[in-house]
Amino acid sequence: MSSRELAHPGKAGVPVSVDDLPTLQLEDISQESEAALVARGAAYVREYTRIQGKATTLLKNIATVLVALRIKHGDMLGTSQAYRNDAAEVYRTAEQGGDVGADMRASVRYHVGNLLRRHMTPRELERAGLQPASPLERFQDRRAVDAAIVKAVRTSDEVAASTPKPAKGERVPEQGGQPVKATADHLRLAQVAGNILGQLDTSVIDQHMTAGQRAKLDEQLAAAQKMITALRRHTRKPSSKA
């Protein structure tokens, strides 16, 4: 059974084009052998993979058409009524043959955003009020933020789980290499703290935060700065050990 000729469950195994494939029901295949079921499943997977690859290309092509329409209308932001009418017609015509879902529209917008950043100069993007980073770049930035947070949490948990808690002012016991590990852990914690702060984007603070959000962030940064200042009193003083 090929990926283009999947057995029609209602017609005694007569192969049909996947374009005419009906929704499969459990009772339709209850009499098939294990080998036939494996072959059927594999064919579905192959066809799905093939279609998915084409779907991405089609989404990018739709985005290219929409950006071309924006250029025709002299409207790179896509806010004019003339452009919106044309874009709506693209989807309205397509919906005569099936539903154009929100996920598809969102995917097209994603590709439109990437294409605009390749087509427009930084000055044009700024003039149009668009961020210079494309949706893809912002997505990658979000992954970097998530990775930094995960690393910080993991490092903190590892240090907390493996480090005894001496009483305040009590020295860490000089045995089992514990002081060496403690110093290494402190350097790791400082590094991940710096990584987290390095992910903060001033353009987000300046352009997208409300006054209340900026005030909250300032409060959190002030608290962090206070802790850092207190710690640096210890890092900057000479060691008491000979």
C-alpha positions, 0 to 999 in steps of 0.5 A: 500500500503506497502513501498515495494509494491508501486502502478504502476501508469501505470498499474491500481494500480498493485503493483510492487517492488520499485526496478522497480518503474518508475518516477511518472508523475502528470497525472498518479495519477490525478484520485486517491482519496485523501486517495490513494494519502496520502497512496502513499505519505506515502509509498514513505516516508517510503521507502525513509527513509528505503533506506537512512538508508541502504545507510549510511551503504553501504557508510561506507562499501565501505569506509572499503573496500577501506581502506582494499585495502590501507592496502593491498597496504601498501599505507594509503594515497591512492596515489599509482597507484596500489591502484588508479587502484583498487579503480577506478575499484570498481567505474568503475564496479559499473557504469555499472549499473548506475551513481556513482555521485560526492556526493557519492564519497565525502561521501565515502571519508568522511567515509574513513577519519574517519576510517583512524583515528580509524585505525592509531596511532597518530604517523602514522598519523603524518608520513603520513602527515594526520591531527589527527582530523577526518572529523567528528571531523573537521565538529563538530569543524566547527559547534562550530566555527559557533555557536560562531560566531552566538552567538557573532553577536546575542549578539552584536546586542542585546546590540546595540539595547537595549543600548542608545548611550551617547555622548563621556565622558557622563555617562549612566543615573542612571535610569531604571536599565540601569547601571546594564544592561550595565555592564552585557552586557559588560561581555557578549561581553567580553565572546563571544570575548574570545570564538571567539579567542578560536576557532582559531587553531594554526595548521591551521595557521602553516600548511594551511595559506599562508604567505599573509593570516598569515600576514592578520590575524596578522594584525587583531589580532594586532588591536584586541590586541590594543583594548584589551590593551586600555580597560584593562587600565580601568579594571585594574585601581581602581574604582573612586567610594567610 
